[in-house]
Amino acid sequence: MTGDYIKPLPQPTRDTQPWWDALADGRLVIQRCSGCGKLRHYPRPVCDACFSLECDWVPASGHGTVHSWTVTHHPFHIGFKRELPYALATVELEEGVRLQVQLRDIAHDKIRIGLPVEVRIERVTDDLTLPYCVPALRQ
């Protein structure tokens, strides 16, 4: 499956590997500071609230709202050309962290700030699983 996938591939690190592993298992998780309990995304080694180096991972609801979005008309990489135009959204999850994902299954002129969305997970290669969002059924 990877042979046909020509988009850039993420390079997991020690800090992000649990995120990628959870997605591969069909789960959305958020990194949580073991010191103060603050949730954070993107995954990183140090808590910006208490500077703890310890963290764990907690399940995320997968529900949120559009905080911001853009419609992309020009590919930054040839692998995205056949999907143009597509919407990229910054989604604020119910847990209070933001996630940047592709927004699908909605006309671009219907996207608005505050639009309720749900995270879906898609295996795109044997080794890569990615999140994306669709409008929520519950609005």
N, C-alpha and C positions, 0 to 999 in steps of 0.2 A: 504494500500500500504506500510506503514512503517514497518509492520511485516516481510516482506521479505528482507528488506534492512538491511544488517549487517555491512556496513562500518561505521566508526566513524562519528558522526554527529557534525556539528559546533554548537557552543554555542554563539548565537548573544549577543552583549552587547549594551549598550545605544549608543555607537559610531558607531557600525556596523549595527544596525537594519535597517536603511534606505537602505543600500546596499542590504540586504536580501529581504526586502519588494519590492524594485524595481525589483529584479530578479524574484520574485514570480509573479509580474505583467508583466513579459516578457520584461523588460527594463534594459539596462546597464547604470549605472550612475557612476560619479566620484565625490568624495568629493572636494569642492573648498573652500579655505579660504575666508571668508567674509571681512577680513582685507586687504589682499594684492592681492587676486585673484589667488594665486598659487593652481594648481591642485595637489592632492595627492592620492595615493593608495598604500597601504592598508589604510582603514579608521582609523583615530586616533583623539584624542581630541584636540591636540595642533598643530598649524602650525609650521613647522621647519624653516620657513623663517622669520616670524614676531612674532611668539609666541601668536598669537590670539587664543582665545578659541571659536570663532564664525566660523561657516561654513554653506554652503548650498550644494546642490547636483545638478549637471548638467548632461544632457544626454551625453553619449559617442557615438562615431561613430560606434564602433564595428570593426573597421579596424585597422590592425597593421602588424607588421613583427616579425618573430622569432628572438629573441635576443640570446637565448641559449636554449638547450634542452638536455634531457637525455632519454634513453630508459630503462625502469624498467623491470628487469627480475625476481626479487625476491620480494614478497609482504612484506610490513612492517606490514600489517594487513591481516588476513585471508579473509576479505571481498573483497580484490582486486585480490585474487588468480586466479579466472576464467577469468580475463581480461588480464592476462600476455601473452606476453610482451605488454606494452603500453608506449606511449610517453608522457612525461611531458615537457611543454614548458614555458619559460619566454617570454612573448609577449610584445613588446613595441607598445602601442596603438598610433594612430596618435596624440593624445592629449599630448603625452610625458610621460605618466605613464606606469609602467609595471604591468602585470597581469600574475599570474601563473595558468596555466590551462592544462587540458589534450588536446593533439593534436590528432585528429582523421581523418580518411578517406585519409590517405597517407601512402605509404610504408615507413618504417623507414629509408631505405637507400636513400630516396628522400628528407628527411628533410635537410634543410641547413639554415645557418644564413642569414637573410634578406628575407626569404620566406614570401610572402604576405599571410596573414590569415584573417579570419573573425570570430568574436565571434558568437556563437550560444548559446541558452539558453534551458535547459532541466529540466523539472520537474521530479525529481527522487523519491519523496515520496509526500504524501499530504501536507507535511510541509516543503519540501526542494526543492529548485530550484538551479541549478548550471550552471555556464558558462563552455563552452569548445570551442575549435577552430578547424576550418577546413581550408584547403587551399582556398585562395580567388579565385573567378571566374575571377576577373579582375587582371591580372598579368603583 
